[in-house]
Amino acid sequence: MGLRFVRASRDEVIAELEIGEVHRQPYGLVHGGVYAGIVEAVTSVGAALDARAHGRGAVGLENHTTFLRAARDGVLRVVARPLVRGRRTQVWEATVRDAEGRELASGRVRLLVIEPDVPIAGEAISVDGKEGA
């Protein structure tokens, strides 16, 4: 997608995306899937950083992204912060803005906190950054 992470911590994740032709739908507007995808990406990174500090991992369960304003070009900036960080689930919220600071989309993602080496889709997911066992 071309998402570039500016900063990532357990408390906040910031990333930017320069809109290109590949991000537009037939009307020339940024496709809603781009917004949903970058919201999912930044919230997942934040949740994973927090879960990893406790020896766990995190995977997405739900993504509710609302499209508020259309864009055609420029740089999108997405900021995500946690709302709830529980033992089994986390909820993160993200806001996508244009270069002028106008809110283009917002989203909430609920994530499942997983124990190390839990099999998902037939393979274990390792929380240490290596592929499943």
N, C-alpha and C positions, 0 to 999 in steps of 0.2 A: 504494500500500500504506500510505502514511502514515509511512514510515521517516524519522526525523529524525537527521541526522548531528550528533554532538556534537563530534567531533574527527577529523581525517583527516590522516595523514602517510604517508610512505613506510614507516614502521616500525610503525604502529598505526592502526587505524580503529575508532572507537566510534560506535555509533548506538543509538537507542531507538525503540520502537514501542509506542504505547498500543493495547492490544487492544480491538477493537470487534466489533460483530456481523458485519461483513464478513470477519473473520479466523477465524470459527468454522465448523466442520463441523456436520452435523446433530445430533451428540451434545452440542454446546455446547463442545467442546474446540477449542483453536487447531489449525487445519488444518496438517498436515505441510508442505504447500506454502509456507506462510508462513515456517516455519523455514528451509526450503531456499532460499526467495527472499531472505530477509534475509542469510543466510550468503553467498549468491552476490553480493549487492549490496555488502556491506562488503569482501569479499575482492577483488572486481573493482576497486573504487575504490582500494584500497591498491596493487594490482598496477599499475593504470594510472598512479598518481602516481609510482611507481618507474620504470616504463617511460618515461614522459614526460620524466623527468629525463635520459634517454639518447636522446631524440628518437624514441621508439617508442611503440607502443600495446600494449594487452593485451585479449584476449578469452578467455572461459571455454571450457575443454575438458571438464572433468569436475567434478561436484559430488557428493560423498558426504556426506550429512547423516544423522546418527543422532538419533532422537527418544528422549530419556531419561526425561522426566517430562512429564505433561500439565499444561496450564494452561487457565484459562477467562477470566481477566480480569487487569487490572493492566498494568504496563509491563514490556516485555521490553528487556533491554540486551544488545547483541551487541558483542563485542570480537574483532577480527581482527588477527593478526600473521603475518609471513612465516616460512616454514620454509626455503624455498629460493628464491633469486633468481638464476636463470641467464640466460644470453644469449638463449636461445630459449624457455624456460618458467619459470614461477614456481609455487610451491605455497604456499598460505596456509591457515591454520587459524583457525577462528572458534568461539567459545563463546557460547551464548545463555543468559542467566540471568534469573530473575525478580527482583522488588524485594527479596526476602529473600536473594538470592545463590545460590539453588538452581540447579544446572545443568539446563536443560530440553532442550537440544540442542547437538550439536557437529558441525562439518563441516570437510571439507578440500576445497579447490577447486584444481584444476590449471588454469593459464592459459597461453595461447600468447602470446608476445611477438612483435608484428608490426612490420614496417618501415613507414615512412610511406607512405600512399596505396596500400596493398595492397588489391586488390579482394577483397571477401568478400560472397557472395550477390549478385554482379553489380554492386556499387558499391564504390568506393574508400573506405576508412575513413581519415579524417584524424586525426592524433594531436595536432593543435593545438586541438582542441575545436570545429572547424567541421565542417559536413557534408561528405560525400565529394565528390570532384571529378567 
